[in-house]
Amino acid sequence: MENKRFRKRRPPGCDRETFIAANSTATLKYPPPILSRMGLLPFETETRTVLTRRHAETSPKYGKRPEERTMKELLDFGIVAIDKPAGPSSHQVSSYVMKILEAKKAGHSGTLDPHVTGVLPVALGNGTRVVQSLLTAGKEYVTLMHIHKEVDEQELRRVLAEFTGKITQLPPVKSAVKRQERERTIYYIELLEIEGQDVLFTAGTQAGTYIRKLCHDIGMTMKKDGQPVGAHMAELRRSKAGPFGEQDLVTLQDLADAFHYWKEGDETPLRKAVLPAERGVSHLKKVWVMDSTVESLCQGIQLKVPGIAKLHDTIVPGEPVAVMTLKDEVILVGEAALTSDDMLKDKGVAVRTRQVFMRPGTYPKNADVARQDG
């Protein structure tokens, strides 16, 4: 049976606290534990400053800012954040998107079980590999957990606080990974509502966290008369997948309608639904390169310090970074080989390439010369 209370969404313009207060049927005697900056995944809490290594301009003759792409270009290098319905598998939803948009390829990021709803990013055409950058991004879920016995609210809050931070999980028997204990991080748990033995909460988690196992473990940790009370996940909705959230969602039906309107000459609805592929790397720290450096990167050459124009200030070796043109087009995703401070120096490999997205020939080797001569 559908739980309508669980599926109710916070309307635009309504802050989280007001929404909870207006819709809660429980009197919360104890304030929620301050577990993290509630509602924010780690990358959302970062303050990033752009450092200029070398002043450079970009030629209007080559490339194109993502927001200036035609609708046809977006359909070949874009991402749709689908509001996945309960029922179909994530693979089926990706297939539906491909058929609706008449795309040659489509691929999703972060598989949701058939009964789970919410944010499912689906990349199109040549943008399908971009979603791999989302696999390791944090996720947020709204969860309805059913507790098997009534339990004191203070005990519930104590256990939720205990499950915030680093935890150890043994994946469920039915899972896509090897069944062995692994460490995961719960960034925050926000208790939204208690109604009888039903508990509604939001959890921000590291990628690869199993929420149904989290609910089970919470139930086994909560005690009543010295015995575990037990709990299971009743419903689940993903509310964030990396940089994509509820505000970006489009239903399959709305996507089909938008595509029809585009065929009829009105691209406005479809342009709102299909986002530039660069949104898929917006959670990553960035390095911007000069026009003359782009082509060599497209050919697979590692990014060296002299080609850098500007960069974010908190880059550390080993973390994923997105390498961009000065028009904010994504060229590739790689692994930082130097700190930001070292990238400001004169030499060294700055980023080791993992995946190249930009087609060779988009920028010529002499792009800067062409700009100056033209």
N, C-alpha and C positions, 0 to 999 in steps of 0.2 A: 504493500500500500504506500502511495506517495505521501511523504511528510511535507505538507504545504508550508509549515512553519520553517522547516529546514531550508526550503528552496527560496524563501523570501530574501530579496537582495536589498542592500542599502542603496537608496536613490541618490542620484548625483547631487552634490551640494550639501548632503547630510553627513556630518562628521560621525566617526565610528562610535564615540561615546554616547551621542544623542540617539543614534539608531538603537544601540543596545538598551538604553534606558527606556525608550519608547516601546520596545518590543519584548522586553523581558517580563516573564510572569513570576519570576522568583525574586525574593528579597535577599540580596547578597550581603551577608553579615560581615564578611571579611574582604578587605580590598584585594584586588588581584595582585599576585606577586610581580614585582618588576623584574622580569626575566631577560628582557632585551628591549631595544626600541621597538615597541609593539607595531606589527604590521609592516616592518621594513626588513627586507633581506639584506645580507651584508653589503652587496655592491650599492644598494640604495642609501646606505649610511655614509658612504665614502665622500670625501671632499676632494675633488681632483682639480688641479691647476695645470694649465697648459704652459709649458716652457718653450720658448723659441730658441732654437739652435742656430738657425740661419734664416734671415728674411728672404722669402721667395714668393713669387706670384705664379698663378696658373693660367695657362693659355685658354682662351675661349674656343679655340679651334679643336680641342681634343676633349673627349670625355663629356660628362653631363652630370650636373648635380642631381641626386636621387629624386628630389621633388619635381624636377623638370622633365623626367622621363615620360614618354607617351604611355598610354594605357596598354598598348601592345607590348612595349618594353617591360612594363611592370608585370605583365602576365608571364613573361619569360624569366623574370628575375625579381620575384616578389614573395611575400609571405602573407597568408591569411590566418588570423587567429580565430579558429572555429569554436563556437560554443557547442561542444560535443554533447549530443543527447544520450540518454541511457538506452542501451540496446545494442547498437552496432559496435564492432571492434574499432580500434583506432585505425587499423589498416583499411577497414571498409570505409570509414569517414574520409580518409585520404583519397581513396578510389572515387568516392562520390564527388569530391572537390575537383579531381582531375576531369571527370566527365562533365560536370557542370560548366567548368571554364574551358573545356576543349583543349586542355593542356597536354603536352606530350609526356611530361613527368610531374609527379607530385610526391612529396615525402613528409612524414610527420616527425615530431620530436617528442620524446617522453611518452611512452605508451601508457594509455589508461585502460583499465579493465572495462569490459562491455557495460557493466552497471554503473560505472563512475561517469560523472558529467563534468563539464567545465572547459578550461583553457587547453586547447590542442593546437599548437602552431603547425601549419601545413605550408611547406615551401613549394614554389612552382618552378618548372623549367630548369634553367641552369642554376637556380638558387637552392636546389634541393640539398646540396651538401652544407649549406650555411647552417641548417638546423642542428648539425652535429655539434656546433658551438654551444647549443642550448642544453645538451645532454648533461653537462656537469654544472649547469647553473642551478641556483636554489629554487625551490618550489614552495608554494603555499597552498594549504588545503583547509577547507571548512568541513568539519567532521561531526557527524552525529554518532555518539557512542552510547550504547545501552549497557548500563551496569546491572549485573544479575541480582544484586541485593541492594536494598537501600543502604546508603552510607552517609556518615556525617560529612557535611560540606567542608569542614576544616580538614578532614582527612583527604578529601578529593583534592583540595588546593595544595596540600602538602605533597601529595604524590605527583601532581602536575609539575610542581616546582622541581621535584627530584628528577624528572625526565627532561629537563631543560639543560642544554649543554651537550657534552659528549656522552653518548650512550653506546651500548653494544647490542647489536641485533643479530638474531639467527633468522635468515629469510624464511618465509613460509614454505611448506612442502611444495605447493604449487607456485613456483616462481621461475623467472627466466635466468636466474643466476645460480652458481654453485652454492649449495646449502652449507655454508660455514659461517661462523661468527665473524662479524665485521663491525668496525666502529663508524658511527655516523653522528652528525651534530644536529641537534634540534635548536634552532636559533631563537625561537620564542613559542610559547603557548599562551593563547589568550582565551580565557573562559568567557563565553558569550551568554550562555543561558543554562539553567538547570530546571527541568520539569519532571518531577518524579524521579525515575531511574534513567531518564534520557539526559545526556550532557552534550551540549553544543559548544564546540571550541574551534579556534583557528590555530593552525600550527605552521610555522615557517621552518622548512627542513632542508638539509643537504640533499642533493640528488641521490637517488637510490635508497631513500628511506621508505620502508613499508608501513603505511598508516594502519592497516588492519593488524599488523603485528604490534605496532605501538599501542593500539587499544587493548589488545590481549595482555601485553606486558603491564600496562597500567592497571588492568583489572586484577592481575595476579599480585601486584604490589600493594594495592589497597587492602586493608584488613578490617574485619568486623568480628568482634569476639575472638580475635587471634587467628582467624581464618581468612584466606583470600576471598574476595567477593566475586571476582570474575567479571569480564566485560568483553564486548565484541563491537566491531564497527557495523553500524546499521546503515548509514549512508555516507557518501563521500563526494565532494565537489572540489576540483582544483581551481583555485582562484588566481594563482600566479604561476607562470612558467618562465623563469628568468625575467626579462623586461616586459613580457606580455601579461596583461591583467584583464579584469572584467571590462574595463573601459574600451578595450580593443576588440571585443568579441563580436562575431557575426554568426547568425544561424545559417544552416544549409539552405533553408528556404529563402532567406533574405539575400544570400549570395546568388542563388539562381535568379531571383527577381532583378538584382543589380546587373547581372550579366545580360539579361534580356533588355533592360533599359539601355545598356551600352550598345547593343546591337541595333537598337532603335534610334541611337544618336545622342543619348544622355549618359555621359560617363561619370557624373557626380557620385551616385551611390556606389559604383564599383571602385572608384578611386578612394573612397573612404574605407572600403573593405579590404582592398589589396594594398598592403604596405610595402615600401621598398625593402629589399633583402637586407639592407644595412641595419634595419631594426633588430635583426637576429644577432647582431654583434654589439648592440648598444650598451650591454652590460660589461663589456670588456674594456680594459685600458687601451689607449691608442697611441700609435706613432704615425705621423703624417710625413710623406716623402715628397721630394721635388718631382716635377713632371718628367725630367730627364732620367729619373731612377725607375719609373714605373715599368717600362718595357722589360728591363733586365729581371725584375721581380716576376713578371708574367712568364718569363722563360725559365724560372726555377732557381735563379741565382739568389743566394742569401743576402739579406739586407745588411749593408755595412754602414757604419756611423756617418761617413761623408754624405750619404744620400738623404739623411734625415733633415727635415725642415723644422718640425716641432714635435712635442711629445708630452704625455702626462707625467706628472712629477713623482709618482709613487710606484713606478714599475720596479719589480724585483726579478732576478733571474729565476727561470723555471715556470713563471706564470704565463697563461695564454694572453696574447695581445692581438689586436686587430691593426693591420697596416693599411692606411688610408691614403687616398690622393688628397690634394689641397681642395678638391671639390667635395670632399667627404664621401667618395666612392670607396667601397671596400675592395682592396686588391687581394689580400690574403689574411689568413689567421696563422699565427706562428707562436713559438715559445721564446720569451725574452731570454737573451743570453747575457745581458748586462743590466745594471741598475740604471735608473734615469740619469743619475750624476755621470756615470761612465759614458752614456750615450751623448752627453754634451761635449765629450772630448773629441779627439782627432781621428781615432782609428779603432778597428775591432768589428767583429760580427755582432750586430745588435739584436737581430731576430732570426731564429732558425725557422724556416718555412715548414708548415704542416699541410696547409691546403691553399691552393691558388684559385681564386674565383674569377678574376678579370681575364678576359680573352687577350691573347697577344695581339699587338697591332692597335690597341685602343689608343695608346700614346706612342709616338715614334721615339727612337733613341735621342734624336736631336730636338725634342719638344721645346726645350727652353730657347734654343737657337732660332727655331721657327717662330716663336713668339716675338723675340727681339727683332728679327728681320722683317716680320710681317707688320 
